[in-house]
């Protein structure tokens, strides 16, 4: 399975190339046949050209025309729908911008016939690009994923693997069949070998054959490495008793530059967001009060750095609960959520007061989401390695929040922890930026809960 982000980057670059090629066609070919669509040169069109070139990939990202590349099966109807929506909204946005700015008539890039011709051709180009990428025409062959493990391990591994939909199939293989594949590999192979197999002396010669195979055709990895590479998570059930320690983490160094950059970004971005969202917070506060005349803010104890409790402040999105009400999971269609609260949760405006927790160092912008101590006690007893998520300050958003559904059970929390553990082990400024942009997309699409 190819890295989903590499597919997205390739599609993005090819879309940009397609935009320029189609624009060149519009610019030079129609005048040759006596049917010009726009002008004969791009003089004075620079700002509109840049706007159009950036608008299409942004809307494609927002409406999911790149996200479909992650799917195991590419549904043609859904792909066409997303490409058509992207092209249609692009034309409408340019039309609105033209109406607001009212450029000179010499700016022919914003003509309706130019935009329609451009987007129609670009939709066809983008469709071909995505189909080609998913069929491997523009990429090397994807390796077949094989699992070499004992019978008592296979069910556990496959259950963890299948928690994530739209991924490549992981096929169990026994020693005899694997030896035959190694002798005459029909396609590249990626073999995940369990720790018990590594300890099995009867499999030593097979493992040596794996190690001596051409790494360009056959590669072997541990189970955890397989999940890291293919699903970007670390299932707790597969980590065993010995895994990474705090000293293995990217920010363990006292003078880590990335840690200093993260804290600096927390302070600057939080202050900026509080400043520009103050009117939205004030409007939300008014609507909350008008709905039921109850309190505007809601404070709650959460677990922070090393499990130490701290108080978070949120805009209230639920009906006022009795002081002795037990801690409960929030579920789909939860009747406790108010009408205004439902809107605030979808666009995550209810989280904005937590920027104050970021400023005082109790939280970070990006990190594992803090959980209620009452719920965490049960999670720590049930899910192995749960306490490791406290090795980093909790965040407003995190890798688990942008990759997994909302946690409403122990099983959901186990899945989220697998993403939190991956984030702990692979923390970087680049990963934080990926999380930030995916969070922005969730907010713009009102996809929160």
C-alpha positions in Angstrom: 0.0 0.0 0.0 1.5 3.3 -1.0 1.7 6.1 1.6 -1.7 8.0 1.3 0.0 11.3 1.7 2.4 10.6 -1.2 -0.7 9.8 -3.3 -2.3 13.1 -2.3 0.9 15.1 -3.1 1.2 13.4 -6.5 -2.4 14.2 -7.3 -2.0 17.8 -6.2 1.1 18.3 -8.4 -0.6 16.7 -11.3 -3.7 18.8 -10.8 -1.6 21.9 -10.9 0.2 20.7 -14.0 -3.2 20.1 -15.6 -4.5 23.6 -14.7 -1.5 25.1 -16.5 -1.7 22.8 -19.5 -5.5 23.5 -20.0 -4.9 27.2 -19.5 -2.3 27.1 -22.2 -4.7 25.2 -24.5 -7.4 27.9 -23.9 -4.8 30.7 -24.5 -3.2 29.5 -27.7 -5.4 26.8 -29.5 -8.8 28.5 -29.9 -7.4 31.6 -31.7 -5.8 29.3 -34.3 -9.3 27.9 -35.3 -10.9 31.3 -35.1 -12.9 30.7 -32.0 -11.1 32.5 -29.1 -12.4 31.8 -25.6 -10.5 34.5 -23.7 -7.6 36.8 -24.4 -4.3 36.3 -26.3 -2.0 36.9 -23.3 -1.8 36.9 -19.5 -0.7 40.5 -19.1 -2.5 42.0 -16.1 -4.0 38.6 -15.1 -1.3 37.6 -12.5 -3.3 38.0 -9.3 -6.4 36.3 -10.7 -4.3 33.5 -12.2 -2.7 32.9 -8.8 -6.1 33.0 -7.1 -7.6 30.5 -9.5 -4.6 28.1 -9.3 -4.8 28.0 -5.5 -8.6 27.9 -5.3 -9.1 24.6 -7.1 -6.7 22.5 -4.9 -8.0 24.1 -1.8 -11.6 23.3 -2.6 -10.6 19.8 -3.8 -9.0 19.3 -0.3 -12.1 20.7 1.4 -14.6 18.6 -0.5 -12.6 15.4 -0.4 -11.4 14.9 -4.0 -8.0 14.0 -2.6 -9.3 12.0 0.4 -10.8 9.4 -1.9 -7.2 8.3 -2.8 -7.0 6.8 0.7 -9.9 4.4 0.0 -9.3 0.8 -0.7 -11.9 0.8 -3.4 -12.4 4.0 -5.4 -16.1 4.5 -6.0 -16.5 6.2 -9.4 -19.8 7.9 -8.6 -18.5 9.4 -5.4 -15.3 10.5 -7.1 -17.3 12.2 -9.9 -19.6 13.8 -7.4 -16.7 15.4 -5.5 -14.9 16.5 -8.6 -18.0 18.1 -10.0 -18.7 19.9 -6.7 -15.1 21.2 -6.6 -15.3 22.5 -10.1 -18.8 24.0 -9.6 -17.9 25.8 -6.4 -14.7 27.1 -8.0 -16.7 28.7 -10.7 -19.1 30.2 -8.2 -16.3 31.6 -6.0 -14.6 33.2 -8.9 -18.0 34.7 -10.0 -18.6 36.1 -6.5 -15.0 37.5 -6.3 -15.5 39.1 -9.8 -18.8 40.7 -8.6 -17.2 42.1 -5.4 -14.0 43.4 -7.0 -15.4 44.3 -10.4 -12.1 44.1 -12.4 -11.5 45.7 -15.7 -12.9 44.0 -18.8 -9.4 43.2 -19.9 -9.2 40.6 -17.1 -10.5 37.8 -19.2 -9.6 34.9 -16.9 -12.8 35.6 -14.8 -15.1 35.4 -17.8 -17.8 32.8 -17.3 -17.0 30.9 -20.5 -13.3 30.8 -19.6 -14.0 29.4 -16.1 -16.5 26.9 -17.4 -14.2 25.6 -20.1 -11.3 25.5 -17.7 -13.1 23.6 -15.0 -14.8 21.2 -17.4 -11.5 20.2 -18.9 -9.9 20.1 -15.4 -12.6 17.8 -14.1 -11.8 15.3 -16.8 -8.1 15.6 -16.2 -8.5 15.2 -12.4 -10.7 12.1 -12.9 -8.0 10.4 -15.1 -5.2 11.4 -12.6 -7.0 9.8 -9.7 -8.0 6.6 -11.6 -4.4 6.3 -12.8 -3.0 6.7 -9.3 -5.3 4.2 -7.8 -4.5 1.7 -10.5 -0.8 2.1 -10.0 -0.2 3.4 -13.6 1.8 6.4 -12.3 3.4 4.5 -9.3 5.5 1.4 -8.8 3.6 -1.8 -7.9 2.2 -1.9 -4.4 3.6 -4.8 -2.3 1.3 -7.6 -1.1 1.0 -7.7 2.7 1.6 -11.1 4.3 1.4 -12.0 8.0 3.7 -14.7 9.4 2.5 -15.5 12.9 1.4 -18.4 15.1 -2.2 -19.4 15.1 -2.8 -17.9 18.6 -1.6 -14.5 17.3 -3.4 -14.3 13.9 -6.9 -13.4 15.2 -5.6 -10.6 17.5 -3.5 -9.1 14.6 -6.3 -9.3 12.0 -8.8 -7.9 14.5 -6.6 -4.9 15.1 -5.9 -4.5 11.3 -9.6 -4.5 10.4 -10.4 -1.6 12.8 -9.4 0.7 10.0 -11.6 0.5 6.8 -10.4 1.0 3.2 -7.0 -0.4 3.8 -5.1 -3.1 1.9 -5.8 -6.7 2.8 -3.4 -8.4 5.3 -3.1 -12.2 4.4 -1.9 -14.8 6.9 0.7 -17.2 5.4 2.3 -20.3 6.8 6.0 -21.1 6.6 5.7 -23.5 3.6 3.7 -21.2 1.4 6.0 -18.2 2.3 9.1 -20.2 1.3 7.5 -20.9 -2.0 6.7 -17.2 -2.6 10.3 -16.2 -1.7 11.7 -18.6 -4.4 9.5 -17.1 -7.1 7.9 -13.8 -6.0 5.1 -12.8 -8.5 4.9 -9.2 -7.0 6.7 -7.2 -4.3 6.1 -8.6 -0.8 6.0 -7.0 2.6 6.0 -9.7 5.3 5.1 -8.8 8.9 6.7 -11.2 11.3 5.5 -11.6 14.8 7.8 -11.6 17.9 6.8 -15.3 18.7 8.0 -16.3 15.2 11.3 -14.6 15.9 11.7 -16.6 19.1 10.8 -19.9 17.3 14.1 -21.7 16.6 12.3 -23.9 14.0 11.7 -20.8 11.9 15.3 -19.6 11.9 16.2 -20.8 8.4 13.1 -19.2 7.0 13.9 -15.9 8.7 17.4 -16.0 7.3 15.9 -16.5 3.8 13.8 -13.5 4.4 16.8 -11.4 5.4 18.8 -12.5 2.4 16.0 -11.8 -0.1 16.3 -8.8 -2.5 15.0 -5.9 -0.4 13.7 -4.2 -3.5 11.3 -7.2 -3.9 10.8 -8.7 -0.4 10.9 -6.9 2.9 10.2 -8.1 6.4 9.0 -5.9 9.2 7.8 -6.3 12.8 4.0 -6.2 13.5 4.3 -2.7 15.0 6.3 -1.4 12.0 3.6 -2.7 9.7 0.9 -0.7 11.6 3.2 2.3 11.7 3.8 2.3 8.0 0.4 1.3 6.7 -2.0 2.7 9.3 0.0 5.3 11.1 -0.9 4.0 14.6 0.3 1.6 17.3 -2.3 -0.8 18.6 -1.7 -1.2 22.4 -2.6 -4.9 22.3 0.4 -5.6 20.0 3.0 -3.6 22.0 3.6 -6.2 24.6 5.3 -5.6 27.9 8.4 -3.9 26.4 7.9 -1.0 24.1 9.3 2.5 23.9 10.2 4.5 27.1 10.1 8.2 27.7 13.8 8.5 26.6 12.9 7.1 23.2 10.4 9.9 22.5 11.4 12.8 20.1 11.0 15.5 22.7 12.8 13.8 25.6 15.9 15.9 25.0 16.0 19.0 27.3 17.1 21.3 24.5 14.9 19.9 21.7 14.4 22.6 19.1 11.1 21.2 18.0 9.8 21.3 21.5 10.8 25.0 21.8 9.1 25.7 18.5 6.0 23.9 19.6 5.7 26.0 22.8 6.4 29.2 20.9 3.7 28.3 18.3 1.3 27.5 21.2 1.7 31.0 22.7 1.6 33.0 19.4 -1.2 31.1 17.7 -3.4 30.9 20.9 -3.1 34.6 21.5 -3.9 35.3 17.8 -6.9 32.9 17.8 -8.3 34.4 21.0 -8.1 37.9 19.5 -9.8 37.1 16.2 -12.5 34.8 17.7 -13.5 37.0 20.5 -16.6 38.2 18.6 -17.6 34.6 17.9 -17.2 33.6 21.5 -19.3 36.6 22.6 -22.0 35.7 20.0 -22.0 32.1 21.1 -22.2 33.1 24.8 -25.3 35.2 24.0 -27.0 32.4 22.1 -26.3 29.9 24.9 -27.8 32.2 27.5 -30.9 33.0 25.4 -31.7 29.3 24.8 -32.2 28.3 28.4 -30.9 31.2 30.6 -28.3 28.8 32.0 -24.6 29.4 32.6 -22.5 30.2 29.6 -19.3 28.4 30.5 -18.7 24.9 31.8 -15.7 23.9 33.8 -14.5 20.3 34.2 -11.6 18.4 35.6 -9.4 16.7 33.1 -6.1 14.7 33.3 -3.1 16.6 32.0 0.7 16.2 32.1 1.6 12.9 33.9 -2.1 12.5 34.8 -2.2 15.6 37.0 -5.7 17.1 37.1 -6.5 20.5 35.8 -9.6 22.5 35.0 -10.7 23.2 31.4 -13.2 25.9 30.5 -15.6 25.3 27.6 -18.7 26.9 26.2 -21.6 25.0 27.6 -23.2 22.7 24.9 -25.4 20.5 27.2 -28.3 21.0 29.4 -27.4 21.9 33.0 -26.7 18.6 34.8 -27.1 17.9 38.6 -23.9 18.3 40.5 -23.8 14.6 41.4 -24.4 13.4 37.9 -22.1 10.5 37.0 -19.5 10.8 34.1 -20.9 9.4 30.9 -19.7 9.0 27.3 -21.2 11.4 24.8 -23.0 9.4 22.2 -24.5 10.1 18.7 -27.9 11.9 19.2 -27.1 12.5 22.9 -30.3 14.2 24.3 -28.2 16.3 26.7 -26.9 18.4 23.9 -28.8 21.7 23.4 -29.7 23.1 20.0 -27.1 25.8 20.1 -24.6 23.3 21.6 -25.0 21.0 18.7 -23.9 23.7 16.3 -21.0 24.8 18.5 -19.8 21.2 18.7 -19.9 20.7 14.9 -17.6 23.6 14.3 -15.7 23.1 17.6 -16.3 26.7 18.8 -17.1 25.3 22.3 -13.3 24.4 22.6 -12.1 28.0 22.1 -12.0 29.0 25.8 -9.4 26.2 26.3 -6.9 28.5 24.5 -6.5 30.0 27.9 -5.3 26.6 29.1 -2.8 26.6 26.3 -1.5 30.0 27.2 -0.8 29.0 30.8 1.0 25.8 29.8 -1.6 23.3 30.9 -2.4 22.3 27.3 -0.9 22.5 23.8 -2.6 23.2 20.5 -1.7 19.7 19.3 -1.6 16.6 21.5 -3.7 13.8 23.0 -7.1 15.1 24.0 -7.5 15.3 27.9 -10.0 12.8 29.3 -12.0 13.0 32.6 -10.3 11.3 35.5 -13.4 9.4 36.4 -13.4 7.7 33.0 -9.7 7.3 32.8 -9.5 5.0 35.8 -11.5 2.3 34.0 -9.5 2.9 30.8 -6.2 2.5 32.5 -7.3 -0.8 34.0 -8.6 -2.1 30.6 -6.3 -0.8 27.9 -2.5 -1.5 28.1 -0.1 1.4 27.9 -2.9 3.9 28.4 -0.9 6.0 30.8 1.8 6.7 28.2 -0.5 9.3 26.6 0.2 11.5 29.7 3.8 11.9 28.6 2.8 14.9 26.6 0.7 17.9 27.4 -2.9 17.3 26.2 -4.0 19.2 23.1 -7.0 21.0 21.6 -6.7 18.7 18.7 -4.6 15.6 18.0 -3.7 12.8 15.7 -6.5 10.6 17.2 -9.1 13.4 16.7 -8.4 13.8 13.0 -8.0 10.0 12.3 -10.6 8.2 14.5 -14.3 8.7 15.2 -15.5 10.3 18.5 -14.8 8.0 21.5 -18.0 6.7 23.0 -16.8 3.4 24.4 -13.8 1.6 25.7 -13.2 0.1 22.3 -13.2 3.6 20.7 -10.8 4.8 23.3 -8.5 1.8 22.5 -8.5 2.9 18.8 -7.8 6.5 19.7 -5.0 5.5 22.0 -3.3 3.7 19.1 -3.2 7.0 17.3 -2.0 8.9 20.4 0.9 6.4 20.8 1.9 6.9 17.2 1.9 10.6 17.8 4.1 10.3 20.9 6.6 8.2 18.9 6.6 10.3 15.7 6.0 13.8 17.0 7.4 16.4 14.7 6.6 19.9 13.5 5.5 18.5 10.2 3.1 16.1 11.8 1.7 19.0 13.9 1.1 20.9 10.7 -0.7 17.9 9.1 -3.0 17.7 12.2 -3.6 21.5 12.1 -4.7 21.5 8.5 -6.9 18.5 9.0 -8.5 20.2 12.0 -9.2 23.3 10.0 -10.9 21.1 7.4 -13.1 19.5 10.1 -14.1 23.0 11.3 -14.8 24.3 7.8 -17.0 21.3 7.0 -18.7 21.4 10.5 -17.6 17.8 11.0 -17.2 17.9 14.8 -19.4 16.2 17.4 
